[in-house]
Amino acid sequence: MNTEQMLAEIRDANLGFLMLAQKLIADNKTEAAGALGISDASADLLGSLSGAQVMKLAGGNTLLQRFRMDDDIVFGLITSHRTPASAGGIGGLTAGRALAAA
């Protein structure tokens, strides 16, 4: 993969992420902020971006999103393995809720 292709992939990933984030924020800002791991003020800002601003932000050479799977509970839920941290009883916690709380 050459540099141009990699930058195009990053732009596409960023654009998809930003569009999803804006939809989530429009549907329920508080839940979206928690799921995205951002403040309410950042959610307000992200939700108010114009299409041109989203395109400009997406066009950078850095991925805007990051994986937040650094928690033993999340890994345990995703892989169906019980870890010492998750053995303490998480009840009906779903992977989606755990990721949103991570």
Secondary structure, 3 states (H helix, E strand, C coil): CCHHHHHHHHHHHHHHHHHHHHHHHHHCHHHHHHHHCCCHHHHHHHHCCCHHHHHHHHCCCCCCCCCCCCCHHHHHHHHCCCCCCHHHCCCCCCHHHHHHHC
